[in-house]
Structure formats: structure tokens, C-alpha cells
Amino acid sequence: MSNAKSLEELEQKQDFIRRHIGPSPAQVSDMLSALEVSSVQELIDQTVPASIRLEQPLTVGESRTEVETLSYLKSVASKNKVFKSYIGQGYHPTNVPHVILRNVLENPGWYTAYTPYQPEIAQGRLESLLNFQTMTLDLTGLDLASASLLDESTAAAEAMGLAKRVSKAKKANAFFIADDVHTQTIDVVTTRAEQFGFEIIVGKAEDAVNHDIFGALFQYPTTSGEVVDITDLIAGVQSKKAIACVAADIMSLLLLKAPGKLGADVVLGSAQRFGVPMGYGGPHAAFFATRDAYKRSLPGRIIGVSKDRLGNDALRMAMQTREQHIRRDKANSNICTAQVLLANMAAFYAVYHGPQGLKTIAQRIHRFADILATGLKAKGIALKHSTWFDTLTVVSDSKDDVIARAIAKGVNFATNHEGEYSISVSETTTRADITELFDIILGEGHGLSVDAIAADVEANGSESIPASLVRDDEVLTHPNFNSYHSETDMLRYIKRLESKDLSLNHSMISLGSCTMKLNATAEMIPITWPEFANLHPFCPLDQAEGYQIMIGELHDWLVNITGYDAVSLQPNSGAQGEYAGLIAIRKYHESRGDAHRNVCLIPSSAHGTNPASAQMASMKIVVVNCDKNGNVDMVDLKAKAEEVSENLSCIMITYPSTHGVYEETIREICDIIHEHGGQVYMDGANMNAQVGVTSPGFIGSDVSHLNLHKTFCIPHGGGGPGVGPIGVKSHLAPFMPNHSVINVPGTNIGNGAVSAAPYGSAAILPISWAYITMMGSEGLKQATEMAIVNANYLTHELSKHFPILYRGRNNRVAHECIVDLRPLKELSGITEMDVAKRLQDYGFHSPTMSFPVAGTLMIEPTESESKGEIDRFIEAMVSIKGEIEKVISGEWSIENNPLVFAPHTQGDVLGNEWDRAYDRFYAAFPVPAVAKNKFWPTVTRIDDVYGDRNLVCSCPPVETYRD
Ligand SMILES: *Cc1c(COP(=O)(O)O)cnc(C)c1O
């Protein structure tokens, strides 16, 4: 890329910055006058403590135009060699149905939505997630499923955690992993076990029963492809009161008996091959199912069916009391952001193909494996197993020659097990591919005819799946999987669900701490380029040169932006980054003979994932109080640090604080912790208030995660995917995650993995790469400054009507503010929930509710919202305040007012009965702006209690569709 020289070039280069930043220059000056400052600089000077301001600008380069950026990235991507992948091991080529590719994955209506915490405006993706759960239940043969975990290997680690919680083998401290489980899964589970202090035993599956264990994990089919009847293995484990977990291949389950029916207690796996590209490792959704009896122990989110105020079926996230937001260090797991977009893609794949279509795909895959095996055996090639679904393992002393021939033809096999190689066929395999495989393995001139072998296989039938394991029950009988098989029907189903959901393409989603900013189209374009989408994560590194270049540049920029020395891109979410960072801290202490340092200080304002992650690293949590201004109580901090000094491991602190202010004492906090020999973990979720202005490394912390899906423009996807890289100072760098299949350059051999893939969710890294490229050093800093301007303007205007809970120096806030609704609630009885729901009638998603303080809303407008949109939001809030005042004055009773009946659906407003104290039109169109862009919630307020009491987590029975 060339440096800008001419005026024309300069003009163009600024173009993306002004597209990303919402307010026009005129709007900026209006906001500055409202704030009574003469420049952005003056506001920043008033807001950000001088002691933490960067002296040097960032050095990530000048901003580039969209065109220039994509053309350069295309040249980088083209350095990736897209080989035909037969590597398997949990990742398979798939044909993404184009109707799903364009209308879900590439559609901002789907990818810009937030986690469905406001279910009345999220029924579309909730229905799709319910499809995902129903599909999981049918295929696994169990009772209860969750709505996606981060990947197969972490799902296996969660299964181990669940096993420990529910197993009656209370004295046992060991978890058994069969040696034919995927290598990366053994790696990730072992890392997790080490943190929990569990012993891991890896051995032959049959040996599980000979150990004193609380749980065991089997792979079905095994990583080398064998299809084993695991009924007895499961029974053996259960005879020891231990929990039997099975990692299963989702496609094979169309043909194989469900592991649940074979007795398994937990079944998990990756849904990737259901229409989600391999993407060099992710993002992909993991499925997870267990017995109803273990529902309180299930990790991750569960979608459940409840009722709305009018008695209609309505979907919502169920049993949230299990999750970290509420249970903190007692939570089942630290999972927050999961893989909603990918779970939806997989669910739509099942909806699109239906049970028969899926079965046909699975049968075709299996037939190709049979044909391949039959041909190879006819030529005297030794196969390791006599059963298979899609994977054959060849025992070979000419492995190197075969692999060389494969590489020469642009073909990859799995080669990471000594003296053997494996071939996994997939949905994309053709007869011509099988001929090519014969050529590679046997050398040309083998004389085999695929057509002839195919006819043979057809005539003789197949015995490669043991008769006892042939699936004979019906799956996916629900109408949702049997109604949308034409493209027209499918397109309309996707659109119907999309229309029920409020996303960023409708209005601002001002979620404090979650940074719902622009996800620019140019940033999204590269993720579906085949050069990025179709790489297997375990392909040889020299085939992924494009990825390595892109990842290398992103790495260096994130190092510069965070002020750290090294970055790991492996964690798949912020919470996963916390976990990886805490492991680094723990290992660092251990390396210095300080293994006893295990106390983690956490301010009371911390996000729930902080204590949940600390618990996963077996740390002892000590809560530090906040003072009345929302700052860390320094007296309490000093006292607690003093008290635990010898055993202090670290502090986890968010900056700017979740109270929305730049704490003045942050450097002092770092110093106190360091004086006591502790490390500082700075939660980087609020980096949107730091980039280019200050940095965690500069402030003095040792390690942070970033949420690339907040600050760096990866869309929230309706609740995931995310990327949570960690940045570390050099002394922690040796302790960053590595990977047992692909050695991650720059990390130590022997470090365990925290994710299934070496670079986590590699396929979405181009989004953040493109954002940084197009903004450049100057644009990134401007974005931070404008986030501060927007937040302060919003705060200033709202403060005329509501108390603002906390402020920093000069009465300013950072990039977000907390509106305190408690005084109004006291006077009126109207709750924060009523306000959140009423905002839906005004066309807005509620800001973050009751975090970090109950009874409040935390609002973060981000730099991407224009003053016009912010003013509309303010207008809505002020109008709602007026409504509350009418309740206070008695004009409306507390039982009959538009707040407690919010949100209003069309059915509610247009119904024949109307006995409200306010009129119908006002219910739906309370201010004129709404009429121009009305969004209708599709259900009225949902009954949370009913849903948890009557937990239903699969699609409601057919009868409810008949009326
Ligand atoms: C979002 C957030 C997290 C968790 O990140 P996930 O990607 O959802 O796991 C942690 N801390 C804070 C302050 C956050 O806002």
C-alpha cells in the first residue's frame, strides 16, 4: 500500500473515518457547545487523567480507503493455498447453502443483533436457537440441550466440569479421556483440569473402568474413524458412579444410534459441518446435551418456552440464575458470549435440508468412505479399523511418499499420528475426488474404477457400521424441519424470523459495556472469501501464509494499541481471554516458586465473568468495595492487599470502570498490587475508551483481554461469535496458550490450549484487521474521542431529567454513563424493567439493565451513532420520564399505564378489547419519530417465572402449530 500524498488521496483516505464516526462536524460542534467546551481536545483534557495520557501516537499506519484495504487484503488472502481437506478431526468442508450464506451470515439483520436479553424483540433468533436445541436433542438422544458453546473441545471441558458437579463419586478426582479422542480436545480438557486440580488419565477406552474417576470422555466415532459400540464403556463408567461423556460427530448421528440412547449422560460436539465454513478453525458452534436431572448444572445459555402476558407462547433465555451474571464465582461456567450466529446457521442448515435431506448427505458421505475402503482393501492397503462412518485410517510404512503425492495434488490428509494417516470424506466429496485419492495412495495405473466399486458396494450392502449401531428412530420430525425445503419457503422463513428481531440496522443499541458500534460492510466482506473460509485449522502452516500475514499484522497492531509485548489470538470470547490470562498469571507465579499465590482481588463492580473465570483458575476471590463515587475504595484495597499480601495472585480490574469513569487512582492501584507481588489483570472490555488515548500496558497492568466483538467491530451475531485475545507484558508471554496439533509461533512448546483451534476464531479476524487498517492511528484515536463526546453529550442531556449515578473528574463520564432509576421507582413503583420494555415501543433496545448496579440503566452510545439518533433516544427517555410522572401524579394508576403494559404488540393494540387509561395510538406511537420507523415487538411481556418453573427447551409440540 502506498502512502497518501496528493490532496485527492488524502480526501479519500479520511472517507472511512467519517463513515465510521456517526456525528457530522456540525453535529460535533453542537454537542461541544452543549457541553460548554470549545474543542474535542478540551473535553478530553477534562475527562481523561493527564497521568495516563499517551505521549506518542499509535503506529498502526495511516487510514486506508475501503477499496484499497480490500484489494490489499485480497492479495494477502490469495497467499493461502486452499487444498482439498480430508483432515477431519472435527473440521470438515461443507456446502454452505447460498440462501443461508447471503441471508444469514452476510445479513446485518442477523449478524448485528445483540444477545437476546430483551426477548420480546428477539423472537426470531430465539426460535432459531430453539431449532438448534431441538436438533441437538433429536440427534443426541438426550433431554436437555444448551444454545451453543464455544467449540467442541471447550464443550468437552465443560462436560468435565458438569461431571464433577453432579457425579456421586465424590471422592474421585480424576477424569478419564480415551486416547482416541481428538488431540486438541485432550489438550483443552487437560489445561482445564490442571486449573481445577483434577487428574487427567488418558488411556484405552476399555481402561476407563479400571480407574477411580468422576467422569470419562469418549469420541464417537473415534478420531481415527472407528465406530465402536460404546454401550458397555458407558455402563462401566456409570457403574463407578461416574459420568459418561461422549463427543460425537453431528453428521454421523444421522446414521448412528444416538449416544443418549446408548446411555451417555452428556453428549457434545461441533455443529460446524452443518453448513458453517471451516474458516481456519472457527467460529463454530458446539452443541451440548445432558439429562434433565442435571439441568441446574448445564453450562451456557438455554432457550426456553414461556408465555407472554396474553398467554401466547414466547421464547426467552431460561434459568439465568445458573449463569455468571447472577451466580458469579458459583456459576456453572464463565461463558458469556457464545456462538449464536453459527448455531443459527447450523439450525437453518437442518431446517433447509430436513431429516431426509440430511440423511441423504450422511449416507452419501458414508458411501464414499465405503467405496474408498473397498478399493484400498482390494489393493492390499491395511486399514486400521473395520468400521467407519466417514474416516479411514491407513497404517502405512510409506506414509511420507503418500503425503508428498497428496500435497503435490493439493490434498491434505490427517498426519499427526505416527505411522498412519487418516482420510475424512465430506459433503463436498465427489466420485472424481475418490479416483484422485486412489491415485494418491496407490499411485497412478491402479486400474480401479470408482463406478464399478460403487456398484459393488451398492449390491453387497455395507457392514462398516455395526448392525447394533444403525440408527432406527425418526429424527427432526418437528414441522420446522419439514416445511421449508424450497428456496422460496426457506428465504421467507429466514426473513420472517429476521423481521421479529431488532438489530443495529434498525436503531441504536446502546448497551453499556458491550460497545455495539458500526460493523462496517467492508469489514465483513472478506470473511466469506474462499481463501479465508475454506482452510482447515490443521493444514500445514505454509498453506496458510495469507492467514499468517494477516494475523501477524493484527498481532503487531494490537501490541501497539494495548501497550503490551505479545498477544494471543486463541481465546474465543472475552471470558475465555480472562481464563487464559489468569492461567498465564498462575503459571508465572509457579515459575517463580510462588505457587501459593492464589488470591484474586475483584472490585464489587466487576463483570460476572471476572469472578467466574477466577474460580476456573482455582483462585480464592476477595471482593474489594467501591466508594460512594463508584471508585475502588482505596482504603479497603490497601487493607485487603496487605491482609493477603503473601498469597496475592492478582487483581482483576476494569478500566475505565464499569461505572463509566476514568478512575484517577488506577496507577496507584497497579503499584499497590505490584508492591505485594501481585499481577494486574485489566479487563479490556472498555478499550473503546482507551484506544489511542491511553493503554493498559502504559497504565501499568500486566495482562488484559480485548473484546474484538466490542471495540474492534466484530458484530455480536445475536450473542456470538466473539474473539477475546489477550495481551501480556513480556514476563507473562512464555505462559500464553499454545496448541498440541499446530505449534503457535512465539509461544512455548508444552503450553496447553484454551481453544480447539490454534488461532481460535481465525475467520473473523479480518473484520478487526480491516477496521484498524481503514481507521489508521489517527482514526482510532478519533473514534475513542468521539465515543467520549457522544457519551458526555448524552449524559449532559439526560442529566436534566434523571440522576446520573457516577461521574469522574470535572463531572465528566468516560464512554458510558449510568442512569439511576431508583428514585423514580421509589416514587412511582415503575421499575427499570418497565422502562426497558417501554423503550421497545419507542423502537429502541434497552441499554444494559441492572449492571453493574441494580435499578439502573448503563448507556453507551459509541462513536458510531449520529447526534440525530442520540437525540431520538434522549427524546424517548424524556418522554418515558413524563409517563412515569403521570403515574406519580395519579393521572395513571400503577396497574394501568403504558409502562407496565409495555411492550405493545399489534395484536394487543388492535384487539377488540381496550380498557386502558391511555389510547391505542399513544401506546404504539408515543412520539412522532416512532411513526417513521415503527418496530413492532412480536410478543407482549414475557413471564420469566413461568418459563423457569415449566422448563421446555425444544420446539413446542406440533399441536400448538395447528391452531
Ligand atoms: C463483555 C464483557 C466481558 C465478557 O466478554 P465475553 O466476550 O462476553 O465473554 C467481560 N467483562 C466486561 C466488563 C464485559 O463488558
PDBQT file of the ligand as one rigid body, heavy atoms in Angstrom, charges set to zero:
ROOT
HETATM    1  C1  LIG A1001     -18.450  -8.298  27.744  1.00  0.00    +0.000 C 
HETATM    2  C2  LIG A1001     -17.644  -8.262  28.971  1.00  0.00    +0.000 A 
HETATM    3  C3  LIG A1001     -16.924  -9.398  29.404  1.00  0.00    +0.000 A 
HETATM    4  C4  LIG A1001     -17.090 -10.776  28.799  1.00  0.00    +0.000 C 
HETATM    5  O1  LIG A1001     -16.813 -10.887  27.448  1.00  0.00    +0.000 OA
HETATM    6  P1  LIG A1001     -17.447 -12.054  26.575  1.00  0.00    +0.000 P 
HETATM    7  O2  LIG A1001     -16.823 -11.888  25.260  1.00  0.00    +0.000 OA
HETATM    8  O3  LIG A1001     -18.916 -11.862  26.556  1.00  0.00    +0.000 OA
HETATM    9  O4  LIG A1001     -17.079 -13.348  27.207  1.00  0.00    +0.000 OA
HETATM   10  C5  LIG A1001     -16.097  -9.253  30.496  1.00  0.00    +0.000 A 
HETATM   11  N1  LIG A1001     -16.000  -8.076  31.148  1.00  0.00    +0.000 NA
HETATM   12  C6  LIG A1001     -16.706  -6.993  30.784  1.00  0.00    +0.000 A 
HETATM   13  C7  LIG A1001     -16.560  -5.714  31.567  1.00  0.00    +0.000 C 
HETATM   14  C8  LIG A1001     -17.565  -7.045  29.687  1.00  0.00    +0.000 A 
HETATM   15  O5  LIG A1001     -18.278  -5.979  29.323  1.00  0.00    +0.000 OA
ENDROOT
TORSDOF 0
